[in-house]
Amino acid sequence: MHTCLIFDLGLIPYASALAVQQRFVAGRKSGAIGDVLLLCEHPHVITIGRNGHRNNLLVSENVLQQKAVELYETNRGGDVTYHGPGQIIGYPILDLGAARKDVRWYVCSLEETMIRATREFGVIAGREEGKIGVWVGEAGRSEKLAAIGVHLSRWITSHGFAYNVSTDLDYFDLIVPCGIAGRKATSLEKLLGRNVYREDVLEKITRNFGEVFDRKMTKGSLPECQKQMDGFESAAVGRV
Protein backbone atom coordinates (compact mmCIF):
# COMPACT_ATOMS: atom_id res chain seq x y z
CA MET A 1 0.00 0.00 0.00
CA HIS A 2 1.41 3.38 -1.05
CA THR A 3 1.39 6.37 1.29
CA CYS A 4 -0.54 9.54 0.43
CA LEU A 5 0.39 12.67 2.39
CA ILE A 6 -2.43 14.98 3.49
CA PHE A 7 -1.83 18.74 3.63
CA ASP A 8 -4.60 20.98 4.98
CA LEU A 9 -4.01 24.48 3.59
CA GLY A 10 -7.01 25.98 5.38
CA LEU A 11 -8.69 29.06 3.87
CA ILE A 12 -6.48 30.10 0.97
CA PRO A 13 -7.07 32.27 -2.14
CA TYR A 14 -7.62 30.30 -5.32
CA ALA A 15 -4.51 31.67 -7.06
CA SER A 16 -2.30 30.82 -4.09
CA ALA A 17 -3.67 27.29 -3.89
CA LEU A 18 -3.15 26.87 -7.63
CA ALA A 19 0.51 27.87 -7.27
CA VAL A 20 0.98 25.33 -4.46
CA GLN A 21 -0.78 22.70 -6.53
CA GLN A 22 1.39 23.35 -9.59
CA ARG A 23 4.54 23.01 -7.53
CA PHE A 24 3.36 19.70 -6.10
CA VAL A 25 2.51 18.47 -9.60
CA ALA A 26 6.04 19.30 -10.74
CA GLY A 27 7.44 17.52 -7.71
CA ARG A 28 5.31 14.44 -8.38
CA LYS A 29 6.36 14.33 -12.03
CA SER A 30 10.01 14.51 -11.07
CA GLY A 31 9.67 11.86 -8.39
CA ALA A 32 10.75 14.28 -5.65
CA ILE A 33 7.54 13.53 -3.72
CA GLY A 34 4.94 10.80 -3.55
CA ASP A 35 1.16 11.04 -3.80
CA VAL A 36 -0.48 14.00 -2.08
CA LEU A 37 -3.98 15.16 -1.16
CA LEU A 38 -4.24 18.93 -0.72
CA LEU A 39 -7.29 20.08 1.27
CA CYS A 40 -8.50 23.65 1.59
CA GLU A 41 -11.28 26.21 1.39
CA HIS A 42 -11.34 29.24 -0.89
CA PRO A 43 -12.73 32.73 -0.48
CA HIS A 44 -15.58 33.34 -2.94
CA VAL A 45 -14.46 32.45 -6.45
CA ILE A 46 -15.99 31.23 -9.70
CA THR A 47 -13.89 29.09 -12.01
CA ILE A 48 -14.50 28.22 -15.64
CA GLY A 49 -13.15 24.90 -16.89
CA ARG A 50 -11.57 24.31 -20.27
CA ASN A 51 -14.93 23.09 -21.60
CA GLY A 52 -16.81 25.96 -19.99
CA HIS A 53 -19.08 28.54 -21.54
CA ARG A 54 -19.14 32.18 -20.46
CA ASN A 55 -22.90 32.30 -20.95
CA ASN A 56 -23.21 30.04 -17.90
CA LEU A 57 -21.99 33.01 -15.87
CA LEU A 58 -25.30 34.79 -15.15
CA VAL A 59 -23.96 38.14 -13.93
CA SER A 60 -21.41 40.65 -15.18
CA GLU A 61 -17.86 40.83 -13.87
CA ASN A 62 -18.79 44.17 -12.28
CA VAL A 63 -21.42 42.40 -10.19
CA LEU A 64 -18.84 39.79 -9.18
CA GLN A 65 -16.48 42.54 -8.08
CA GLN A 66 -19.23 44.15 -6.02
CA LYS A 67 -19.84 40.81 -4.31
CA ALA A 68 -16.08 40.22 -3.84
CA VAL A 69 -16.18 37.11 -6.02
CA GLU A 70 -13.06 36.39 -8.06
CA LEU A 71 -13.19 34.83 -11.52
CA TYR A 72 -10.62 32.48 -13.05
CA GLU A 73 -10.37 30.41 -16.20
CA THR A 74 -8.65 27.09 -15.51
CA ASN A 75 -7.38 24.03 -17.34
CA ARG A 76 -9.54 21.58 -15.41
CA GLY A 77 -12.35 19.68 -17.07
CA GLY A 78 -15.96 20.72 -16.70
CA ASP A 79 -17.84 23.97 -17.00
CA VAL A 80 -18.54 26.75 -14.48
CA THR A 81 -18.55 26.23 -10.75
CA TYR A 82 -18.40 28.19 -7.51
CA HIS A 83 -16.05 27.74 -4.57
CA GLY A 84 -16.37 29.42 -1.22
CA PRO A 85 -16.18 29.11 2.55
CA GLY A 86 -17.95 26.04 3.88
CA GLN A 87 -16.72 23.80 1.08
CA ILE A 88 -14.10 21.13 1.36
CA ILE A 89 -11.86 21.39 -1.69
CA GLY A 90 -9.67 18.41 -2.50
CA TYR A 91 -6.75 18.54 -4.92
CA PRO A 92 -5.27 15.03 -5.27
CA ILE A 93 -1.80 14.91 -6.84
CA LEU A 94 -1.58 11.23 -7.80
CA ASP A 95 0.47 9.26 -10.29
CA LEU A 96 -2.12 7.23 -12.18
CA GLY A 97 0.67 5.83 -14.32
CA ALA A 98 1.70 3.76 -11.30
CA ALA A 99 -1.89 2.84 -10.46
CA ARG A 100 -4.44 2.68 -13.28
CA LYS A 101 -4.35 4.73 -16.48
CA ASP A 102 -8.08 5.30 -16.65
CA VAL A 103 -9.56 8.79 -16.33
CA ARG A 104 -13.13 7.56 -15.97
CA TRP A 105 -12.10 5.17 -13.20
CA TYR A 106 -10.36 8.05 -11.46
CA VAL A 107 -13.42 10.32 -11.61
CA CYS A 108 -15.70 7.50 -10.44
CA SER A 109 -13.31 6.84 -7.55
CA LEU A 110 -13.52 10.47 -6.45
CA GLU A 111 -17.31 10.21 -6.60
CA GLU A 112 -17.21 6.98 -4.60
CA THR A 113 -15.06 8.61 -1.93
CA MET A 114 -17.65 11.32 -1.30
CA ILE A 115 -20.64 8.98 -1.67
CA ARG A 116 -19.24 6.78 1.09
CA ALA A 117 -18.41 9.76 3.33
CA THR A 118 -21.92 11.16 2.89
CA ARG A 119 -23.48 7.79 3.74
CA GLU A 120 -21.72 7.91 7.12
CA PHE A 121 -23.85 10.97 7.96
CA GLY A 122 -27.00 8.98 7.15
CA VAL A 123 -27.54 10.63 3.76
CA ILE A 124 -27.89 8.51 0.64
CA ALA A 125 -26.00 10.09 -2.24
CA GLY A 126 -25.11 8.69 -5.62
CA ARG A 127 -24.40 9.29 -9.28
CA GLU A 128 -26.68 10.44 -12.05
CA GLU A 129 -26.24 8.96 -15.50
CA GLY A 130 -24.50 11.28 -17.93
CA LYS A 131 -23.51 13.75 -15.21
CA ILE A 132 -20.33 13.98 -13.16
CA GLY A 133 -20.41 14.63 -9.43
CA VAL A 134 -22.32 13.50 -6.36
CA TRP A 135 -26.09 13.87 -6.31
CA VAL A 136 -28.82 13.57 -3.71
CA GLY A 137 -32.49 12.93 -4.42
CA GLU A 138 -34.66 11.45 -7.14
CA ALA A 139 -33.03 11.11 -10.56
CA GLY A 140 -33.97 13.97 -12.84
CA ARG A 141 -34.67 16.25 -9.87
CA SER A 142 -31.64 15.55 -7.73
CA GLU A 143 -29.44 18.27 -6.26
CA LYS A 144 -25.68 18.42 -6.50
CA LEU A 145 -23.71 17.93 -3.32
CA ALA A 146 -20.22 17.75 -4.83
CA ALA A 147 -18.58 18.80 -8.08
CA ILE A 148 -15.58 17.28 -9.81
CA GLY A 149 -13.22 18.78 -12.37
CA VAL A 150 -9.81 17.27 -13.03
CA HIS A 151 -6.72 17.71 -15.15
CA LEU A 152 -4.09 15.12 -16.06
CA SER A 153 -0.60 15.67 -17.41
CA ARG A 154 1.64 12.65 -17.99
CA TRP A 155 -0.89 10.77 -15.82
CA ILE A 156 -0.29 13.09 -12.85
CA THR A 157 -3.62 14.40 -11.55
CA SER A 158 -4.48 17.92 -10.45
CA HIS A 159 -7.57 19.96 -9.59
CA GLY A 160 -10.18 17.65 -8.06
CA PHE A 161 -13.43 17.97 -6.09
CA ALA A 162 -15.55 20.44 -4.13
CA TYR A 163 -17.87 19.08 -1.43
CA ASN A 164 -20.52 21.40 0.01
CA VAL A 165 -20.61 21.21 3.80
CA SER A 166 -21.96 24.55 5.04
CA THR A 167 -21.68 26.50 1.79
CA ASP A 168 -23.80 29.61 1.23
CA LEU A 169 -25.85 28.19 -1.65
CA ASP A 170 -27.08 31.62 -2.79
CA TYR A 171 -23.76 32.10 -4.60
CA PHE A 172 -24.67 29.29 -6.99
CA ASP A 173 -27.40 31.59 -8.33
CA LEU A 174 -24.63 33.59 -10.03
CA ILE A 175 -23.99 30.70 -12.44
CA VAL A 176 -25.51 27.72 -14.18
CA PRO A 177 -23.66 25.20 -11.99
CA CYS A 178 -21.53 22.92 -14.17
CA GLY A 179 -23.59 24.09 -17.14
CA ILE A 180 -26.64 22.03 -16.06
CA ALA A 181 -29.71 24.24 -16.23
CA GLY A 182 -32.60 23.69 -13.86
CA ARG A 183 -30.56 21.92 -11.18
CA LYS A 184 -29.70 23.24 -7.75
CA ALA A 185 -26.75 22.76 -5.47
CA THR A 186 -27.22 21.48 -1.94
CA SER A 187 -25.04 21.11 1.15
CA LEU A 188 -24.60 18.56 3.89
CA GLU A 189 -25.90 20.97 6.51
CA LYS A 190 -29.03 21.66 4.44
CA LEU A 191 -29.67 17.95 4.01
CA LEU A 192 -29.17 17.20 7.71
CA GLY A 193 -30.84 20.34 9.05
CA ARG A 194 -28.05 20.90 11.55
CA ASN A 195 -24.53 22.21 11.90
CA VAL A 196 -21.70 19.95 10.80
CA TYR A 197 -18.08 20.26 11.91
CA ARG A 198 -15.58 20.54 9.09
CA GLU A 199 -13.16 18.24 10.93
CA ASP A 200 -15.77 15.44 11.00
CA VAL A 201 -16.24 15.66 7.24
CA LEU A 202 -12.50 15.87 6.58
CA GLU A 203 -11.90 12.71 8.60
CA LYS A 204 -14.53 10.77 6.67
CA ILE A 205 -13.42 12.02 3.27
CA THR A 206 -9.73 11.33 3.84
CA ARG A 207 -10.36 7.88 5.33
CA ASN A 208 -12.64 6.88 2.47
CA PHE A 209 -10.20 8.34 -0.05
CA GLY A 210 -7.55 6.02 1.34
CA GLU A 211 -9.85 3.01 1.17
CA VAL A 212 -11.01 3.73 -2.38
CA PHE A 213 -7.54 4.47 -3.75
CA ASP A 214 -5.75 1.89 -1.57
CA ARG A 215 -3.51 4.49 0.05
CA LYS A 216 -2.23 4.87 3.59
CA MET A 217 -3.31 8.41 4.46
CA THR A 218 -0.74 10.29 6.58
CA LYS A 219 -0.70 13.92 7.66
CA GLY A 220 2.29 15.65 6.15
CA SER A 221 4.41 18.60 7.20
CA LEU A 222 4.11 21.25 4.50
CA PRO A 223 7.40 23.01 5.44
CA GLU A 224 9.29 19.70 5.33
CA CYS A 225 7.77 18.78 1.98
CA GLN A 226 8.58 22.20 0.54
CA LYS A 227 12.14 21.86 1.83
CA GLN A 228 12.43 18.51 0.08
CA MET A 229 11.22 20.03 -3.20
CA ASP A 230 13.56 23.03 -2.74
CA GLY A 231 16.46 20.63 -2.55
CA PHE A 232 15.39 18.76 -5.66
CA GLU A 233 14.81 21.96 -7.62
CA SER A 234 18.22 23.34 -6.60
CA ALA A 235 19.86 20.10 -7.70
CA ALA A 236 18.01 20.24 -11.02
CA VAL A 237 19.21 23.80 -11.63
CA GLY A 238 22.77 22.71 -10.84
CA ARG A 239 22.55 20.00 -13.52
CA VAL A 240 21.51 22.44 -16.25
C-alpha positions in Angstrom: 0.0 0.0 0.0 1.4 3.4 -1.0 1.4 6.4 1.3 -0.5 9.5 0.4 0.4 12.7 2.4 -2.4 15.0 3.5 -1.8 18.7 3.6 -4.6 21.0 5.0 -4.0 24.5 3.6 -7.0 26.0 5.4 -8.7 29.1 3.9 -6.5 30.1 1.0 -7.1 32.3 -2.1 -7.6 30.3 -5.3 -4.5 31.7 -7.1 -2.3 30.8 -4.1 -3.7 27.3 -3.9 -3.1 26.9 -7.6 0.5 27.9 -7.3 1.0 25.3 -4.5 -0.8 22.7 -6.5 1.4 23.4 -9.6 4.5 23.0 -7.5 3.4 19.7 -6.1 2.5 18.5 -9.6 6.0 19.3 -10.7 7.4 17.5 -7.7 5.3 14.4 -8.4 6.4 14.3 -12.0 10.0 14.5 -11.1 9.7 11.9 -8.4 10.8 14.3 -5.7 7.5 13.5 -3.7 4.9 10.8 -3.6 1.2 11.0 -3.8 -0.5 14.0 -2.1 -4.0 15.2 -1.2 -4.2 18.9 -0.7 -7.3 20.1 1.3 -8.5 23.7 1.6 -11.3 26.2 1.4 -11.3 29.2 -0.9 -12.7 32.7 -0.5 -15.6 33.3 -2.9 -14.5 32.4 -6.4 -16.0 31.2 -9.7 -13.9 29.1 -12.0 -14.5 28.2 -15.6 -13.2 24.9 -16.9 -11.6 24.3 -20.3 -14.9 23.1 -21.6 -16.8 26.0 -20.0 -19.1 28.5 -21.5 -19.1 32.2 -20.5 -22.9 32.3 -20.9 -23.2 30.0 -17.9 -22.0 33.0 -15.9 -25.3 34.8 -15.1 -24.0 38.1 -13.9 -21.4 40.6 -15.2 -17.9 40.8 -13.9 -18.8 44.2 -12.3 -21.4 42.4 -10.2 -18.8 39.8 -9.2 -16.5 42.5 -8.1 -19.2 44.1 -6.0 -19.8 40.8 -4.3 -16.1 40.2 -3.8 -16.2 37.1 -6.0 -13.1 36.4 -8.1 -13.2 34.8 -11.5 -10.6 32.5 -13.1 -10.4 30.4 -16.2 -8.6 27.1 -15.5 -7.4 24.0 -17.3 -9.5 21.6 -15.4 -12.3 19.7 -17.1 -16.0 20.7 -16.7 -17.8 24.0 -17.0 -18.5 26.8 -14.5 -18.6 26.2 -10.7 -18.4 28.2 -7.5 -16.0 27.7 -4.6 -16.4 29.4 -1.2 -16.2 29.1 2.6 -18.0 26.0 3.9 -16.7 23.8 1.1 -14.1 21.1 1.4 -11.9 21.4 -1.7 -9.7 18.4 -2.5 -6.7 18.5 -4.9 -5.3 15.0 -5.3 -1.8 14.9 -6.8 -1.6 11.2 -7.8 0.5 9.3 -10.3 -2.1 7.2 -12.2 0.7 5.8 -14.3 1.7 3.8 -11.3 -1.9 2.8 -10.5 -4.4 2.7 -13.3 -4.4 4.7 -16.5 -8.1 5.3 -16.7 -9.6 8.8 -16.3 -13.1 7.6 -16.0 -12.1 5.2 -13.2 -10.4 8.0 -11.5 -13.4 10.3 -11.6 -15.7 7.5 -10.4 -13.3 6.8 -7.5 -13.5 10.5 -6.4 -17.3 10.2 -6.6 -17.2 7.0 -4.6 -15.1 8.6 -1.9 -17.7 11.3 -1.3 -20.6 9.0 -1.7 -19.2 6.8 1.1 -18.4 9.8 3.3 -21.9 11.2 2.9 -23.5 7.8 3.7 -21.7 7.9 7.1 -23.8 11.0 8.0 -27.0 9.0 7.1 -27.5 10.6 3.8 -27.9 8.5 0.6 -26.0 10.1 -2.2 -25.1 8.7 -5.6 -24.4 9.3 -9.3 -26.7 10.4 -12.1 -26.2 9.0 -15.5 -24.5 11.3 -17.9 -23.5 13.8 -15.2 -20.3 14.0 -13.2 -20.4 14.6 -9.4 -22.3 13.5 -6.4 -26.1 13.9 -6.3 -28.8 13.6 -3.7 -32.5 12.9 -4.4 -34.7 11.5 -7.1 -33.0 11.1 -10.6 -34.0 14.0 -12.8 -34.7 16.3 -9.9 -31.6 15.5 -7.7 -29.4 18.3 -6.3 -25.7 18.4 -6.5 -23.7 17.9 -3.3 -20.2 17.8 -4.8 -18.6 18.8 -8.1 -15.6 17.3 -9.8 -13.2 18.8 -12.4 -9.8 17.3 -13.0 -6.7 17.7 -15.2 -4.1 15.1 -16.1 -0.6 15.7 -17.4 1.6 12.6 -18.0 -0.9 10.8 -15.8 -0.3 13.1 -12.9 -3.6 14.4 -11.6 -4.5 17.9 -10.5 -7.6 20.0 -9.6 -10.2 17.6 -8.1 -13.4 18.0 -6.1 -15.5 20.4 -4.1 -17.9 19.1 -1.4 -20.5 21.4 0.0 -20.6 21.2 3.8 -22.0 24.5 5.0 -21.7 26.5 1.8 -23.8 29.6 1.2 -25.8 28.2 -1.6 -27.1 31.6 -2.8 -23.8 32.1 -4.6 -24.7 29.3 -7.0 -27.4 31.6 -8.3 -24.6 33.6 -10.0 -24.0 30.7 -12.4 -25.5 27.7 -14.2 -23.7 25.2 -12.0 -21.5 22.9 -14.2 -23.6 24.1 -17.1 -26.6 22.0 -16.1 -29.7 24.2 -16.2 -32.6 23.7 -13.9 -30.6 21.9 -11.2 -29.7 23.2 -7.7 -26.8 22.8 -5.5 -27.2 21.5 -1.9 -25.0 21.1 1.1 -24.6 18.6 3.9 -25.9 21.0 6.5 -29.0 21.7 4.4 -29.7 17.9 4.0 -29.2 17.2 7.7 -30.8 20.3 9.1 -28.0 20.9 11.6 -24.5 22.2 11.9 -21.7 20.0 10.8 -18.1 20.3 11.9 -15.6 20.5 9.1 -13.2 18.2 10.9 -15.8 15.4 11.0 -16.2 15.7 7.2 -12.5 15.9 6.6 -11.9 12.7 8.6 -14.5 10.8 6.7 -13.4 12.0 3.3 -9.7 11.3 3.8 -10.4 7.9 5.3 -12.6 6.9 2.5 -10.2 8.3 0.0 -7.6 6.0 1.3 -9.9 3.0 1.2 -11.0 3.7 -2.4 -7.5 4.5 -3.7 -5.8 1.9 -1.6 -3.5 4.5 0.0 -2.2 4.9 3.6 -3.3 8.4 4.5 -0.7 10.3 6.6 -0.7 13.9 7.7 2.3 15.7 6.1 4.4 18.6 7.2 4.1 21.3 4.5 7.4 23.0 5.4 9.3 19.7 5.3 7.8 18.8 2.0 8.6 22.2 0.5 12.1 21.9 1.8 12.4 18.5 0.1 11.2 20.0 -3.2 13.6 23.0 -2.7 16.5 20.6 -2.6 15.4 18.8 -5.7 14.8 22.0 -7.6 18.2 23.3 -6.6 19.9 20.1 -7.7 18.0 20.2 -11.0 19.2 23.8 -11.6 22.8 22.7 -10.8 22.5 20.0 -13.5 21.5 22.4 -16.3 
